[in-house]
């Protein structure tokens, strides 16, 4: 890493800290939010384009991917009929 780049990173950090203390923070955040979201989408798009996707790789990752997706989706309250009373009443305390 170059010494000049390190100073840029430190300067950007301090700029962010100073902007967070300004009274116009909400307006600045609302202006920067679409740019930030575009950066996140671009990052994952480029990451996906660089993955070596072969049919064997896709099939091997499909089952764990579906399991993780099912476990991370929040349960709606009407789906808890009967046996999972603990899960349904947990957030209402």
N, C-alpha and C positions, 0 to 999 in steps of 0.2 A: 504494500500500500504506500502510495506517495505521501510525503509530508504535507503537501498542499491540499490533498484530498482530505486528510485527517482534520485539518483546520476548517475546511468547508463543512464537514459533518458536525463539528463542534459548534460552528456558527449557526447552522440550521437548527440544532438542538436548542440553543439559547434563544433563537428567534421564535421557536415554538413556545418556549416557556414564557417569553415576554408577551406574546400574543394571547396566551391563556389568561393573562392578568388584565387585559384591556377590557373596557366596558363594551366594546363592539364585538366581543368574542362570538356571540350567537350569529351575527350577520356574517362574520368571516367564516365560521364553520359551515353555514348554509351555502355559502359561495363555493367552498372547497370540497364539499361532500360529493357532488357529481364527478369531480375530477378524481377523487379518491376511489370511488366506486368503479370508474373506468379503468383505473390502474389495477385494481384487484381482478376485474374481469380479464384484462389483457394478460396479467401474470398467469392466471390459470389456463387461459387459452394457449399461451405459448408453452406452458408446462405440458398440457395435453398433447400438443403437436409434437413434442420431443419424445413422448413415450413410445417404446417399441411395442406396438400392439399386434400380436400374432393371435390366431384363433385359439391356440392352446393357452396362452396367457389370459385371454379374456374369459375363457371357461373356468380356469383355475381361480380367478378373482371374483367370479359371479356369485358363488354361494356365500363367501364371507362378506361380500359387499351388500348382498340382500339382507343378511343377518344384522349387520351394523345399521343399515337403513331402517329396518323394522324396530330395532332397539332404541334408536335415537328419536323416533317420531313420538311426540307426546300423545298420551292416551286421552281421548275426549271423555268427559265425565259420564255421558250416557252409555259408554261401552262397558262401564264397570257395574254390571248387574250381577249380584250374588257374591262370588268368591273373592273379589279383590277390593274389599271395603277399605282396607288400609291405604291402598294407593289412591282411592278416590277422596278420602277424607284427609289426606296428609297435608294438602295445601290450605285447608280451611281453618286451621288452628289459630 
